[in-house]
Amino acid sequence: MKKIGLYIHIPFCEKKCDYCNFVSFCKPIESKLQYIDCLIKEITMQSVKFEDYEVDTIFIGGGTPSCLPAGAINKILNAVYRNFKVLTSAEITIECNPNSLTFQKFQEYRKARINRLSIGLQAYGNKLLKLVGRLHTKKQFDDAIRHAKIMGFKNISADIILGIPKQTLFDVKREIKHLLKLGLNHISAYGLIVEDGTKLSENLKNGKYKLPSEKAQIKMYDYVAKTLKKHGINRYEVSNFAKIGYESRHNLKYWTNQEYLGLGLTASSYVSGTRWKNTDNFDDYLLQVHNCKLERYEEETLSKEDLIEERIMLALRTSKGIDLEQFKKDFGYDLLQKKHSQIEALKNGNFVEILDGRLFCTDAGFKVLNQIILNLVD
């Protein structure tokens, strides 16, 4: 049977972080319960179209899924298990914030068959956490990791952000040293993106603080990549590092053009070469599900040219890069021949390498990834 991943969006937060532009918001408990009921109904509705698929990954993201009331996650996943063919070996991830985790919730997650936790640290320093509007403290993060391990969770990831205002290389070194001490198997290190309309963007415009220099941010990223590699935590995607066997199987679906179905408000899907998303309007979502008429937004069936461009763009984000023979087989397009001069120039500059039939970025190449992609897709 064909394999598919499920993404389940929980759009609620206890507080909007200053840098966040995701579809998430604070709502009363009544709205959360109403949303959960609609989400379960959507799960039932959509499952009919995917009877020929087996689910091998589930990712519950947000928002902050861990802010849902006790029992909600178990209820949602039970609906998935009733309606979809979920493999016993499936990777099942939930995103969590340290301040909303309790022993009771860890027990619930274990009961619901969740086997991977993605815990948002963002910065290991209370001043930096407060600066970007996070609710938790570094102690709460440490407690969350300790409690997760006590409850038997072995596959635990932490997210950090590089380039936070007032952040220094010393701060990043302290974060990485501490995460290594905790023995985590997966670390995501994202460069801060300043989005229009966020509180962070307004504060920067008003001169409340400023970002670290580009040079400083590159030093932060270099330090993270080199230090984690020394400890057996290897970069497998430009912002993601893992011990062997602990790579995020769900996120790899996005980077390798595998199929996934999005469930919930604003969730995106990619099935049979077609991409679409659900509405990002809360009330519209509830109404559409209630009427059993869930509309598709921004729907597009990708052309061969689109697929070629996406394969190049996404594969080069990963350490394995592009399988040149498979690329030629899938698209009838010899990338080495078509882009010979560009690839030779990139090789000469030590930005890409070709080994065992794969074209991939070097350490230097990952720093200028966007330029490399532009060279190969134009």
Buried (B, 14 or more C-beta within 10 A) or exposed (E): EEBBBBBBBBBBBEBBBBBBBBBBEEBEEEBBBBBBBBBBBBBBBBBEEBEEBBBBBBBBBBBBBBBBEEBBBBBBBBBBBEBBBBEEEBBBBBBBBBBBBEEEBBEBBBEBBBBBBBBBBBBBBEEBBEBBBBBBBBEBBBBBBEBBBEBEBEBBBBBBBBBBBBBBBEBBBBBBEBBBEBEBBBBBBBEBEBEEEBBBBEBBEEEEEEBBEEEBBBBBBBBBBEBBEEEEBBBBBBBBBBBEEBBBBBBBBBBBBBBBBBBBBBBBBBBEBEBBBBBBBBEBBBEBBEEEEBEEEEEEEBEEEEBBBBBBBBBBBBBBBBBBEEBBEBBEBEBBEEBEEBBEEBBEEEBBBBEEEBBBBBEEBBBBBEEBBEBBBE
